[in-house]
Amino acid sequence: MNTRFLVLVLASVMLGSCRPNTEQPADAEQITSFRIALGSCNRQDMPQDYWSVIQKDSADIFIWGGDNIYADTPDMDLMEAKYDSLKNNPYYQTFVSKLPYGPMGVWDDHDYGKNDAGEGWEYKDEAKTLFMDFMDIDSTHAMANRGGIYHAEVIDAGDKSIKFYMLDMRYFRDGLLEAEASDKRYQPHSSQDSTLLGEAQWDWLEQEFKKSEADFNIIVSSIQFLSSEHGFETWGNFPHEVEKLQSLLLDYSLDNVLMLSGDRHISEFSQKKIEGLDYMLTDFTSSGLTHSYASYDGEPNQYRVGEVVAQTSYGIVDLDLEVEEADLKIKSTKDGHVIQNLKLSFSK
């Protein structure tokens, strides 16, 4: 039996300028690999020429990890103008036009409309409409008839399939608890009644896990899943929901799972061995595209593998569809050089 691995695309991702094309190209039977590019935290008013750097990687798809624009405003006309600024940028347009399967992803707080906001944001439905417009997602999509922007997409690549689970970490999330410690912003909830995903999204996710027949399963979250000690936004602020997702991974035997995230203005790899799972759970955080945590001077993460990258960067995930391996790379937005990489083997 294959070793399974989970990718949570946290930041953290369903943004881009067109709805993803999940149909196979004409030579699909020849496909033996699949390349995913990912990134988050993009100030649309900063230079966007880095898209030409990412374009050189010839990715099959781009995953937005959230904060795809910065539009902290209740003015929806202003938010729309900021989306249009990115959507009409020639560097971004050229990049998107070269993607065989288009872009997709999730939102985070700054494209949701308010810093660190959750379910109480009064303009969340208006922001959702603009999100869907930016992605060219029409009214027939399942997303249009329910709260939030969570959804799943399956891509057939040759005789293999890749399923993406796009999670909404904003629309249903309860308020955060201000930390008592002076060196942290937030602290974990102790109440089991508090929620990050919300009941409807949890029910949906379990059903998507249950029916998945995909060879690779990629979970995208705008915020980090494994790293939880830094005191900012993280799944760790809702520890009972961390346990819930881990339980679902035990209940449903998904092949080759990987997690992707964003949000933090740093990039890093995190891995955890969970009792009962025969693979290391990996969270690939990729952030940010236009700006980074320039004053970063260290923070705890017991699951970190390698070093923190505190410069602007994007991510690449190369899936080997034949031998079921993956090569994860953190790359510079300046010139595309590999800053750090992590190789994964899904097969025993």
N, C-alpha and C positions, 0 to 999 in steps of 0.2 A: 504494500500500500504506500502511496506517496506521502512524504512528509508534507504537512500543510503549513501555510504561512499567511498571515493577515497583514494587509496594508491599509491603515486608516488614513485616508486623505483628509487630515485635520486642517487649519486655517483655517483647522482647521480646519469642497470646492465644486458650483455650476455656473460659471460665467464665461463670456466670450462674445463673439459677434455673430454667431449663427448657431442654429441647432445642430448637434452632432450628427454626422452621417454614420449610421451603424451598418450600412450595406457594404458588402465586400467589393473590393476592386476586381477587375476582370481576371487578374492573375492570382486570385486569392489562394488557389491550391498550392502555390509556390511559397507561401508565407511560412517562414520558420522562426521569425523573431518579430517582436512588437516593441516599439519605442514610445515611451510616455515622457513628455516634458511637463514640468510643473513649476508653479511659482505663486507668490502671494505678495500683498502689500505693495501696491502700485499707485503712486501719486500721479494722476493723469496730467497734472500741470508741470511735471518734471520731464526731462528728456526721455523720449521713447525709442531712441535709436538702438537700444539693446535688443530689440526684437530681431534685428538683422543678425545679431550674434547667435541667438537661440535658433534662428532659422537654419543656420549651418548644420545643426544636428539632425535635420531632416526627420523630425519626430512624426509619428503617426497621429498623435493626439496631444492636445495641451490641456492640462487640468489646472483650473483656477482654484486656489486654496482660500480665497476670501480677501477682503479689502482690495478688491479689484480696481475700485476707484475710492477716492476719499471725498465723501459727500455728507459730512456731519451737519445735517440741516433738516428742518421741517418744511423747507421750501422745495416742493417736488419739481417745480420748473427748473430750479437750480440743479437739483440732482439729475434731471434728464439732460441738461446741458453738459454736465460733467461726463455722463455716460457717452453722449454724442461726441465729446472731445476725444475720447479714447477710440470709440467705434470708427470714427472718421480719420484717425491718424494714419497716414500712409505707411509707416513702418508696421503698425499693427495689422492693417488691412492686407499688406503683402504677406506677412507671416501667416495669418489665418487662411489666406487663399491657397497656401501650399500644404495645409494639413489634410491628409486623406480622410480623416474622421472628424475633423473640426475641433473646436474647443468645447469644453463643458466644465462644470465645477460647482462651487458653492459660494455663498456670501459670508461676510463676517460683520463686525459692528459698524465699520466706517462706510460700507456700501448698504448696510441696513438702515443707517441714518443717524445713529447716535452712539458715542463711545461707550463700550461695555454694556449696551442695552440688551434687554431680554423681552419677555412677553408683554411688558407694560408699555412698549413704544407705540404711541398712538397712530403713527403713520406707517406701520409695518405692512399693511395691505397695499397702500399706495406704492411703497418701495418695492414690494413684490411685483407689481404690475410693470414697473420700470425695469426690474431685473429680467423679467420674461421678455420684454420688448428688446432689451439689449441682446438677449440670446436668441431672438427670433423664435421663441416658443409660443405656439398659437393656442387658441382657446380649446382645442381638442385634446391637449396634453392633460394627463391625469393631475398634474400639479395645479392646473387652473381651477379645479373643483374641490380643493381642500386647502387648509391653512398651511403656510410655510412653503419652502422651496425644495423639500426633500424629494428624491426620486431615484430610480435605478435605470441603468442602460446596459444592454448586453451588446458586445461587439463580437462578431464572428471573424476570426483571423485564420484563414485556411481551415483546417479541420479542428481548430481549437476555439474556445470562446472565453471572453474576458468580461466579467460583470463588475460594473462600477456602482457603488452605493454612495449617493451624495446626501450627506446628513445636514440638517438645519440645526445649528447650535444657538439660534437666536429667538425664533418665533415663539417657542413654548417655554423657554428657560425662565425659571423663577429667579427672584432677585438674589444678588450675591451678598455674602456676609462680610462686612468690613472687618479687617483683621485687628486683633488686639495687639499683636506684635508690631513694633514700629518699623520693622524692616520688610514688611509684607503689606500688600494692598488688600488681599482677601484671605479668608480662612474657610475650611471645609464646613459644609452643612452637617449637622448631626441628625436632623429630622429625616426620617425615611419618606416623608410625604413630599419633600422638595424634589424638583425634577429639572433635568437638563433637556432631554429630548421630548418629554410629554407623552402621554398615554397613546395618542393616535400614532405618533411616529414610532414608538416602541412596537406597537402591534404590527405596523407595516413592515418594520425591519425584520421582525421575527418571521413573518410570512415570506419575505424575500429570501431570507436565509433558508427557510424550509424548502422552498421550491427551486433553489438554485441548482443547476446542473453544470455550471461554468467550470472550466479548467483552472481559471485564475479568478480570485475574488478580491477586489480592491475597494477599501472603505476610505472615503474622503471626509475629513472633519476639519473645520476651520481652526479649532484649538487643539492643543496637544493632549494626547491620551495618556502616555506613560509618564512624562515629566510633570511632576506635581508639587515640587518642593519650593518653587520660586516665588509663590505668593501672588502671581498674576492670574489671568484666566486659564483654566485647565479643567479637564474632566475631574481631576482630583478634588475640586471644590464640591463635587457630588459623589463621594466615595461609594455610596450604595449603587449608583448607576455605572460606575466602573466595574463593580462586581457583577452587575446585571449583564453587561456586554460580555464579560469573560465567561459567564455561565452560558450565554447563548452560543459562544464558540465551542463550549464543551458539549452542548446539546445537539448541535448541527455540525456534521463533519464536512466543512467546506474545504475544497482543495485550494492550496497555494494562496493564502490570504496575506495581503499587505495593507498597511495603514499609511495614509498621507495626511499631513497637517501643515499649518502655516502660522500666522498671527504674530510671532514673537520678534521679528526683525533679526533673528539669528537662524542659522541652519544647523541641524545636527541629526544624528542617528541615535535612536533609543531601542533597546531590546530587553525583553523580559521572558523568563521561563515560567510558564504557568503550569502548575501541577495538573496533570490530566491531558495536557496538550502535547503532541509529539513534534512541535515546532516552536521556535523562538518567535514570540510576538514582536514585530518590528514596527516602529513609528518613524517615518521619514518626514522631518520637519524642514520645509523649504521657505525661507523668508529673509529679506525682502528683495523685491525686484529693483526698486528705485532708491531705497534708503535702508539703512541698517542701524543696529544698536551700536553706534560708534563708541559710546562710553562704556561698553560692556567690560566688566572686570572680574567676571566669574559668578557662577551660581550653582547650587547643588542640583544634581540629577543622578540618582543612583543607577539609572538604567542607561546612561550615556555610553556609546561606543565611539571611540575616537575623540576628536576635539570639537569645540563649538566654533563655527564659522561666523564671524561678526562683520562680514563685508557683504555688499550686495551680491546676490547669487540666485541661481535657479537650479532646478533638479532635473535629472534624467534617470529614468528607470528602463533598463533594457531587459525585456523578458525573452528568455530562450524557450520557445514553445516546444522544442523537441526534447531537451533534457531537463526541462523545468527548473531552470536556474534564473537568477536575476542579478544584475549589476547595477547598484545604486550609486549615482555620482552627484556631488555638489560641485557646481561649475560657476565660474566667475562671469558676471554680466558684462565685464569690461572686454574680455577677449576670448571667453569660452574655455579657458584652461581648467583642468580638473583640480579642484582644491582638496577633495577627499572622496574616497569611495568605499563601498561596502559590498561584498559579494555574498549572495545567498544561494543556498541549494535547497530546493524543495523536495528532492528525491532522497530516499533513504540510501 
